[in-house]
Amino acid sequence: MTVTLSDEARRCIALFDEETDVPATDCVVDEEYDRVVFVVPPGTMGQAIGPGGDRVRAIESKIGRDVVVVENAATPEDFVANALAPAAVYNVTVSENDTTVAYAEVDHDDHGVAIGKDGRRIELARRLVGRHFDVDEIELT
């Protein structure tokens, strides 16, 4: 799928790359929740976040918004699990009928974490998985 970036998202990616030495593969500037979301290549999450979250805090300070980092994945199932982190996701199954739905099996105690405050985390996961894979919806089980 083709991901379209705004000019602001491109500027944020350039700053992210400069601060972390990790080339973000996607960036979403979320005006509603005053945050910027970066998708990073698999295996680079630790480098992107930095020791104790130092790199993320430096970026937050420079852009004046919260920063969220999500690790990319080769499959929609793995991507959904990454986007719902830090919730404990046991399994993700993608079902294709009229629409494509990812069913995420989340630990009962982590449903609130997977949903996030005011539904922020699951809405972000839905938005990102829709940008990167042909998935229309995420449902928690």
N, C-alpha and C positions, 0 to 999 in steps of 0.2 A: 504494500500500500504506500502511496505517496503522502508524505507529511509536509504540510505547508507551514512555514514559520513567518511570524510577523517580524518587522524590523526590530522591535523591542526584544523579541525572543532571540534574534540573532546577536544582538548586543550582549544579552545575558549569557549566551553560549560562549561568546568570546571571552567575557570576564571569567566564567566558570573554568574554561580551558586554561586561562592564564593563572588562575589561583590554584588549580588542582592538578594540572597537567593531565587531565582526563578529558578526552573529546566527547562531550555530551552528544547523543544521537537525536535528541528531541528536547524541546523546551516549551512549556505552556505557562504563559503569564496569566494567572488567575486573579482577575480584578475583584471578583466577588469576595474572595477570602484573603486578599492582599498577600498572595504567595506566588512564588515562582517554582515550577516543578521541572526537574531535569531528569532525563532518562540517560543512564550511562551504560556502556558496554558490560557484558557479563564479566565478572571477576574483578571489576574496578571499583566496587562500592567502598571498600575500606580506604583506598587511596583518595577517592572523591570526598569522603567525609573528613578524613584526616584524624590525627591522634586526638582523642577526646572530643571530636567534632569541631576542631579548630578551623578547618578550611570552610566548613559550612557557615560557621559564625562570622568568618571574615567576609564571605560573600553576602550574607544577610546584612552586615554592617554597611557594605558598599552600595547595595541596591535598596536598602531600607524596607525589605519585605522578608517574610519567612521563606525559607528554602526547604524543599522536599526533594529527596533523591530516590529514584526508583531504578532498580537494576533491570536491564533489558533481558530478554530470553528468546530462545529459538522457537518455542511453542506458545500458543495462547494460554495453555494450562499453567505453565511455569510463570508466564508474565502476570497472570491474574494473581497467583500466589505472591509474587514479588510486590505487586501493587498494593496488596492488602496487608503487607508486613507493617508492624511487627506482630500482627495477629497470627496465631498458630493455625496454619492452613494444612489440613491433612491430605486433601485430594481435591483436584479440580477436574470436572468432566464437562466437555463441550458437546451440546446437543443441537443438531441442525434440523429444524422443521420449517415453519414459515419464517421464523427468526432464528438466529443463532444465539444460544444462551449458554453461559458458563455457570455451572453449579459448583460453588466452592464449599467444601466441607470444612467448617471452622470449628475449633474447640468451643464448646458451649460457653466457657468463661471468657472467651475472646470475641464473642459476637459484637459487643460494644466497641471494642478496639477496631474490628474490621469495618464497622459502620462509621465510626468517628463522630466527633462532635457535630451535631446538626447534619449528619450524613456526609460530611466532607470527604472522608477516606474512600467510601464506596463510590461516591460520585466521581471522584478523581480516577479511581480504578476503571470505572465504566468509560470515562472519557478517553483515557490512555489506551485501553484495550481496543476501543473503537478506532483509534488513530493508527494502531499498529497491526491489528488483526481484524478479520471480518466477524467480530462478535458484537451483537446488539445489546446484550444485557448480562448482568451478573446477579445471581441469586445466591444467598447464603443458605446452607443446610446445616 
